[in-house]
Amino acid sequence: MSMLAQIEAKILDWDAASQRVQQWQAQGETVVFTNGCFDLLHYGHLHYLAQARDLGQRLVLGLNSAASVSRLKGPHRPINDEHTRIWQMASLQFIDAVVTFEEDTPWDLLQVLQPDILVKGGDYAPESIIGADIVLKRGGKVMTLPFVEGYSTTSIEQKIKNS
């Protein structure tokens, strides 16, 4: 399979992602889910995503749509268009599937996917993470991973504005 075909095969709609997750789980693989905007990809993102993947055998990324990013971050975002962000994420070797969602939170997507582990970055209490109820109800785990200090899309955006 060509590299382009391998990347495209990771970009899934909700139904295909649900089927893929069920297949992986039926094979005994642990499916990890995380989500975010991933607007300007940086070291902090890459470190976090690699750590998330290490929690299981498969990593599914829920990617906020462009409209969702704008509602959450403001009208000046996203900086990278949705197509670029999808392809960047699907190009990463430690991501097994990328699914976009239009809503402000991935709660509906998590209802469909039913992953084994839900992971977020930062200082959340695991039970306060959106979708924790879904994952915990099926016996899964909810975890947080620390941010890498000094790396954020907001700081990159400010650096660009100030130069």
C-alpha positions, 0 to 999 in steps of 0.5 A: 500500500502506498504511503498516501493510501496508508494515511488516507486509510486512517481518516475515518467517519464515525461509522468506520471508526466505530467498526475499526474500534470494535475490530481492534477490541475483538482482537484483544487490543486496548483502544486509547482515545484522545481529542483536541484541536491540534492547530499548530503541531508542536513538540508538546503535542507530539510528546503527549500523543506518543505517551497516549499511544503507549497506554494501549495498542491503538490510538484514536484521535478525535479532531475538532472540526474547523467550526468547533475550533473557532467556537472554542478558540475564537474567530482567528482560529484555526490557523491551519485548515481542517484538511491540513490538520486531519492529514498531519494527524493521520501522518503520525505513526502513533495515531491509528485513526483520525475522526473529526467532530463538529460539536464542542466536546467529543461526548457524542463521538465517545458514545459511538466509539466506546474506547477502553482508555480516555486520556487528556492532557493537563490538570483535569481530575479524571472524573471531570473529563468529558466522556469519562462517564461513558468510558468508566461505565464500560469498565475502562480507564480515564487518565491525564498526562502532564503538559510539556512546559513551554509548548503551546499553540497560544505561545506560538501564535503570540510569538508570530504576532510579536515578530 
